[in-house]
Amino acid sequence: MSAVIHLQALGLTEYEARAYTALLALGRAVPARVARQAGIPRPKIYETLERLEGRGLATKVGQNPLEYAPLSAREYLARARRSFDDRLGALDRDLSRLAPDPAPEAVYHLYGEAAITAICEDLTLNARASVIMAGSAALLERLERLTPRGVKVSQASLVGLPSVAAAGQSAFLLARDGEAAIIAHFIEDGEIGEAHGVHTHNPVIVHLIEGYVHLAEQHQGRAKKSKDVQKE
């Protein structure tokens, strides 16, 4: 049962997860009935239910006969979410102390298309104000879908501009919030090599990329206007 697997991932033992889901299905029941429903050996059911009671996931509702009732699924999920959020918050504070923000001048090398794409997606998902990008239409479309609502997106192709990649490669440029950027070189079909690039917080590089993408936008705007005039 998938619910049992998910409950185990949240810290319950297999028997605890099976007993809890059985109680949810039964509503309230004597231990022997819970054992049958959950497929737990009778000698193990009492200690399993006691552990669930200790976790606050079950409670005794009678003594003669002894019965148990579960914490409702909604209450359990709300509690689990609060606990998870609290742990994430504590982890965020601890990791922030251990790993300060990268130096602005730092430049990190990226290798492989998967690694580059993952960083592009991460930067886009965490954008607060703006994402500026140029290059592959497929990647532009993919990243635009990931951009949070309210974030301004500027995008362009690099066609017709001086190349920023070597022969057999296609460039992709991305800048986020004026504080982080990627310059990536993807290998074109049929060519040999591995995609590579750099990720940086260097403000000079970030502003250069922003300027180049805006130049690409202007270039394409003029080209479109020229075509419209010719059609008339």
HELIX and SHEET records of a PDB file:
HELIX    1   1 SER A    2  ALA A    9  1                                   8    
HELIX    2   2 GLU A   14  LEU A   26  1                                  13    
HELIX    3   3 PRO A   31  ALA A   38  1                                   8    
HELIX    4   4 ARG A   42  GLY A   54  1                                  13    
HELIX    5   5 ALA A   73  LEU A   98  1                                  26    
HELIX    6   6 GLU A  113  LEU A  125  1                                  13    
HELIX    7   7 ALA A  137  LEU A  146  1                                  10    
HELIX    8   8 PRO A  203  LYS A  231  1                                  29    
SHEET    1   A 2 ALA A  58  GLN A  63  0                                        
SHEET    2   A 2 LEU A  66  PRO A  70 -1                                        
SHEET    1   B 6 VAL A 107  TYR A 111  0                                        
SHEET    2   B 6 HIS A 196  THR A 200 -1                                        
SHEET    3   B 6 ALA A 180  ILE A 187 -1                                        
SHEET    4   B 6 GLN A 169  ARG A 176 -1                                        
SHEET    5   B 6 SER A 130  ALA A 134 -1                                        
SHEET    6   B 6 LYS A 152  ALA A 156  1                                        
END                                                                             
